[in-house]
């Protein structure tokens, strides 16, 4: 049906914009606003690290919860509600009077906002055939990269002066995110894949579904990979602008390095996704990308001047491409598919939440020894994730379980 074929591209663009405006830009803006926030609230570098990483704490639960709920009620309904909640709680961050209140609102915002990526990827699995799944995931990840780039490029240098400070920037992003609930509410339901029912797992089979997913060995290996690599990226993104400012860089240039990271990522995400689709190997793409991230971010501990830009771009050009292929690999794992995509992605992303929670404060605490040491710590985390990827295969044998969840 031509209308269905065309409509799925509308849904894909909507999913990409949701990633950009509800989670990516409102989250990344904190990194470049930390200088302003810390002056206003009197925060230390360690407290900044806590604020930057604390959002991963509720994400450990909400990523799995969002994946399971998305499998039960469908991504359309979940995204409609989450956009309203994430936008409203995200706006409340701008009203925080101090460290504790800001931490609390970030916890609430993260709990609901981190349900979005799983539902966006499940949407791809429902609307797109397998030979276009990598491309669809790439577009969704490009939306995330666009949000990261806009948040880092515009928040401190344009929006803060224009809107009157960091508080109004956070409120602005919150209101913008809430508007995305409107097109999701009026969007068509996703088509039901051949051979599946509208509710493939069944509300009474949630425990069985989780048991089924955790018995897939590859899920644990991918979890270890994203813990190390995702934690590394999260730590660097929160610390880099502060580090460069302390090294004597002008504020615009320090923020510009972060913008360059996300710009390179946005430009390269679609070619990387298409390459993985065309050659049919997700694993090789992930190994190359993980190596570039490890080397690029590790080099930040020893390079200065112009070489900083080279290291940042080397890692940045594969960041969102890595995530697009990585999440596609989860969906394509034998025994997962669109029916259990939300639960499987949510389970793997628990490990991402752990890495994102621990990496920023642990790495930032090493800055008291020497400013470049945090990058060494984060590069070692990424190397551990790379090792986990070497143990995976493109095709995973069916998991050994006593019984698969009912699809009735």
C-alpha positions in Angstrom: 0.0 0.0 0.0 1.7 3.2 -1.2 0.2 5.4 1.6 1.6 3.0 4.2 5.0 3.1 2.6 5.0 6.9 2.6 3.5 7.2 6.1 6.3 5.2 7.7 8.8 7.9 6.6 6.6 10.5 8.4 6.7 8.3 11.5 10.5 7.9 11.2 11.0 11.7 11.0 8.7 12.2 14.0 10.7 9.6 16.0 13.9 11.4 15.1 12.5 14.8 16.1 11.3 13.3 19.4 14.8 12.0 20.1 16.2 15.4 19.2 13.8 17.7 21.1 12.6 15.7 24.1 15.8 14.0 25.2 19.0 14.9 23.3 19.0 18.8 23.3 17.4 19.2 26.8 20.1 16.7 28.1 23.1 18.0 26.3 22.4 21.6 27.0 23.5 21.0 30.6 27.1 20.3 29.6 27.6 23.8 28.1 25.5 25.5 30.7 27.4 24.0 33.6 29.7 27.0 33.9 26.7 29.3 34.3 24.9 26.8 36.5 27.8 26.2 38.8 28.4 29.9 39.3 24.7 30.5 40.1 24.3 27.6 42.4 27.9 27.4 43.8 28.7 23.9 42.5 32.0 22.1 42.7 33.5 20.1 39.9 32.6 16.9 41.7 29.0 18.1 42.1 28.9 18.9 38.4 30.0 15.3 37.8 27.2 14.0 40.0 24.6 16.1 38.3 25.8 15.0 34.8 25.8 11.3 35.7 22.9 11.1 38.2 20.3 10.9 35.4 21.6 7.4 34.6 20.4 6.1 38.0 16.6 6.1 37.3 17.4 5.2 33.7 18.7 1.8 34.9 15.0 1.0 35.8 13.1 3.2 33.3 14.9 1.9 30.2 13.8 -1.6 31.0 10.4 -0.5 32.2 9.9 1.6 29.1 10.9 -1.2 26.8 8.5 -3.6 28.5 5.6 -1.1 28.5 6.3 -0.3 24.9 6.0 -4.0 24.0 2.7 -4.2 25.9 0.8 -1.1 24.8 2.7 -0.1 21.7 5.2 2.8 21.2 2.6 5.3 19.9 0.7 5.4 23.2 3.9 5.4 25.3 5.5 8.2 23.4 2.4 10.4 23.6 2.4 10.2 27.4 6.2 10.4 27.8 6.5 13.6 25.7 4.2 15.4 28.1 5.8 14.1 31.2 9.4 14.6 30.1 8.7 18.1 28.8 7.0 19.2 32.0 9.5 17.7 34.4 12.4 18.9 32.2 11.0 22.5 32.5 11.0 22.2 36.3 14.8 21.8 36.2 14.9 25.5 35.4 13.1 26.4 38.7 15.6 24.5 40.9 17.0 26.7 43.7 20.0 24.6 44.5 22.0 21.4 44.1 19.6 19.0 45.8 16.5 20.4 43.9 18.3 20.3 40.6 19.4 16.8 41.2 15.9 15.7 42.1 14.3 17.2 39.0 17.0 15.7 36.8 16.2 12.3 38.3 12.5 12.7 37.5 13.2 14.0 34.0 15.6 11.2 33.2 13.2 8.5 34.5 10.6 9.4 31.9 12.8 10.7 29.1 15.0 7.6 28.8 11.9 5.6 27.8 12.0 7.3 24.5 14.9 5.6 22.6 13.5 2.1 23.1 10.1 3.1 21.8 11.6 5.0 18.9 13.6 1.9 17.9 10.6 -0.4 18.4 8.7 1.9 16.0 11.4 1.3 13.4 11.1 -2.5 13.9 7.3 -2.3 13.4 7.2 0.1 10.4 10.3 -0.9 8.4 11.4 -4.2 6.7 14.7 -5.8 7.8 16.7 -4.6 4.8 15.9 -1.0 5.7 16.1 -1.4 9.5 19.7 -0.2 9.7 18.8 2.9 7.7 15.7 3.6 9.9 17.8 3.2 13.1 20.3 5.5 11.5 17.8 8.3 10.9 16.5 8.0 14.5 20.1 8.2 15.8 20.7 11.2 13.5 17.8 12.9 15.3 19.6 12.2 18.5 22.9 13.6 17.0 21.0 16.7 15.7 19.6 17.3 19.2 23.1 16.9 20.8 24.6 19.2 18.3 21.9 21.9 18.7 22.0 21.6 22.5 25.7 22.1 22.7 25.9 24.8 20.0 22.9 27.0 20.8 22.2 26.7 24.5 25.0 28.7 26.1 25.9 31.1 23.2 22.5 31.9 21.8 19.5 30.7 23.9 20.9 31.7 27.3 21.5 35.4 26.4 18.3 35.5 24.3 16.0 34.0 26.9 17.7 35.5 30.0 19.8 32.7 31.6 20.1 28.9 31.9 16.8 28.6 33.8 14.7 29.9 30.9 16.7 27.7 28.5 15.6 24.6 30.4 12.0 25.8 30.6 12.0 26.5 26.8 13.2 23.0 26.0 10.6 21.5 28.3 7.7 23.4 26.6 9.1 22.4 23.2 9.2 18.8 24.1 5.6 18.8 25.3 4.4 19.8 21.9 5.7 16.5 20.4 2.9 14.6 22.2 0.4 16.2 19.7 1.6 14.5 16.5 2.1 11.2 18.3 -1.5 11.3 19.6 -2.9 11.8 16.1 -0.5 9.3 14.4 -1.7 6.0 12.9 -1.2 2.8 14.9 1.8 0.8 13.8 1.1 -2.1 11.4 1.1 -5.6 12.9 3.9 -7.8 11.5 2.8 -10.9 9.7 2.3 -13.8 12.1 2.0 -11.6 15.2 -0.9 -10.4 17.2 -1.4 -6.8 18.3 -0.1 -7.7 21.8 2.6 -10.3 21.2 3.8 -10.8 24.8 0.5 -10.4 26.7 0.1 -8.5 29.9 0.2 -11.7 31.9 3.5 -12.8 30.4 5.8 -9.9 31.5 7.8 -12.1 33.9 8.1 -14.8 31.2 9.2 -12.3 28.6 11.9 -10.9 30.8 13.1 -14.5 31.7 13.2 -15.2 28.0 15.3 -12.2 27.1 17.9 -12.6 30.0 18.6 -16.1 28.8 20.0 -14.8 25.5 23.8 -14.8 26.1 24.4 -12.1 23.5 22.3 -9.6 25.5 24.8 -9.8 28.3 27.8 -9.3 26.0 26.1 -6.3 24.4 25.3 -4.9 27.8 29.0 -5.1 28.8 29.9 -3.3 25.6 27.6 -0.4 26.1 28.5 -0.1 29.8 32.1 0.6 28.8 31.7 2.5 25.6 28.6 4.5 26.6 30.0 5.3 30.0 33.2 6.6 28.4 31.3 8.9 26.0 29.0 10.2 28.8 32.0 11.0 31.0 33.9 12.9 28.3 30.9 14.9 27.1 30.2 16.3 30.6 33.9 17.1 31.4 35.3 18.3 28.1 34.0 21.9 28.1 35.1 22.5 31.7 38.5 20.9 30.9 39.1 23.0 27.9 38.1 26.2 29.7 40.5 25.4 32.5 43.2 24.8 29.8 42.7 28.5 28.7 40.3 27.9 25.8 37.7 30.6 25.2 34.1 29.6 26.2 32.9 29.6 22.6 35.8 27.4 21.4 35.4 25.0 24.4 31.7 24.5 23.5 32.6 24.4 19.8 34.7 21.2 20.4 31.6 19.5 21.7 29.6 20.8 18.8 32.2 19.4 16.4 31.9 16.0 18.1 28.1 16.0 17.5 28.3 17.5 14.0 30.7 14.8 12.8 28.4 12.2 14.3 25.3 13.6 12.6 27.1 13.7 9.2 28.4 10.2 9.4 25.5 8.3 11.0 23.5 7.6 7.8 26.5 6.4 5.8 27.5 4.1 8.7 24.0 2.7 9.0 23.8 2.1 5.2 27.2 0.4 5.2 26.0 -2.0 7.8 22.8 -2.7 5.8 24.6 -3.2 2.5 27.3 -5.5 3.8 25.1 -7.4 6.3 27.6 -7.3 9.1 26.8 -5.2 12.2 29.7 -6.7 14.3 32.6 -5.4 12.1 31.1 -2.0 11.9 30.8 -1.9 15.7 34.3 -3.1 16.3 35.8 -0.4 14.0 33.6 2.3 15.6 34.4 1.2 19.1 38.1 1.3 18.4 37.9 4.9 17.0 36.0 6.0 20.1 38.5 4.4 22.4 41.5 5.9 20.6 40.0 9.3 20.0 38.8 10.0 23.5 41.9 8.5 25.0 44.1 10.9 23.0 42.4 13.8 24.8 44.6 13.0 27.8 47.8 13.9 25.9 47.0 16.2 23.0 46.4 20.0 23.0 45.7 22.8 20.6 44.6 21.8 17.1 45.1 18.0 17.9 42.1 18.2 20.3 39.8 18.9 17.3 41.2 15.9 15.5 40.7 13.6 18.5 37.2 14.8 19.1 36.2 14.4 15.4 37.8 10.9 15.2 35.6 9.7 18.1 32.5 11.8 17.2 32.2 10.7 13.6 31.2 7.2 14.7 29.3 7.9 18.0 25.7 7.9 16.8 26.5 5.5 13.9 27.7 3.1 16.6 24.5 3.5 18.5 22.3 3.0 15.4 24.0 -0.2 14.4 24.3 -1.4 18.0 20.5 -1.0 18.6 19.8 -2.7 15.3 22.0 -5.6 16.3 19.9 -6.1 19.4 16.7 -6.2 17.4 18.1 -8.6 14.9 19.4 -11.0 17.5 17.8 -14.4 17.1 14.9 -14.8 19.4 14.3 -11.0 19.7 12.8 -9.4 16.6 10.2 -6.6 16.7 8.0 -8.5 19.2 10.6 -8.3 22.0 12.7 -5.4 20.8 11.6 -3.0 23.6 12.3 -5.5 26.4 15.6 -6.5 24.9 16.8 -3.0 24.3 15.6 -2.0 27.7 17.6 -4.9 29.3 20.8 -4.0 27.5 20.4 -0.3 28.2 20.4 -1.1 32.0 24.1 -1.6 31.6 24.3 1.8 29.8 22.6 3.4 32.7 25.2 1.9 35.1 28.1 3.1 33.0 26.6 6.6 32.6 26.0 6.8 36.3 29.4 5.8 37.5 31.7 7.2 34.7 31.2 11.0 35.2 31.8 11.3 39.0 34.6 8.6 39.1 36.4 10.2 36.1 35.9 13.8 37.4 37.3 12.9 40.8 40.6 12.0 39.1 41.0 15.5 37.8 42.3 16.5 41.2 45.4 14.4 40.4 45.9 15.6 36.9 43.4 17.2 34.5 44.0 14.6 31.7 43.7 11.5 33.9 39.9 11.3 33.6 40.3 10.7 29.8 42.6 7.7 30.5 40.0 6.2 32.9 37.2 6.6 30.4 39.3 5.2 27.5 40.0 2.1 29.6 36.2 1.7 30.1 35.7 1.9 26.3 38.5 -0.7 25.8 36.6 -3.0 28.1 33.4 -2.5 26.0 35.4 -3.2 22.8 36.6 -6.5 24.3 33.0 -7.5 25.0 32.1 -6.8 21.3 34.8 -9.1 20.1 33.0 -12.0 21.9 29.8 -11.4 19.9 28.7 -12.8 16.5 26.5 -11.3 13.8 24.2 -14.3 14.1 23.4 -15.6 17.6 22.1 -19.1 18.1 18.6 -19.5 19.6 18.8 -19.2 23.4 18.5 -22.3 25.5 15.3 -21.8 27.4 12.6 -24.1 28.7 9.8 -22.3 26.9 9.4 -19.1 24.8 6.8 -16.6 25.8 3.4 -17.1 24.4 2.4 -15.0 21.4 -1.2 -15.6 21.8 
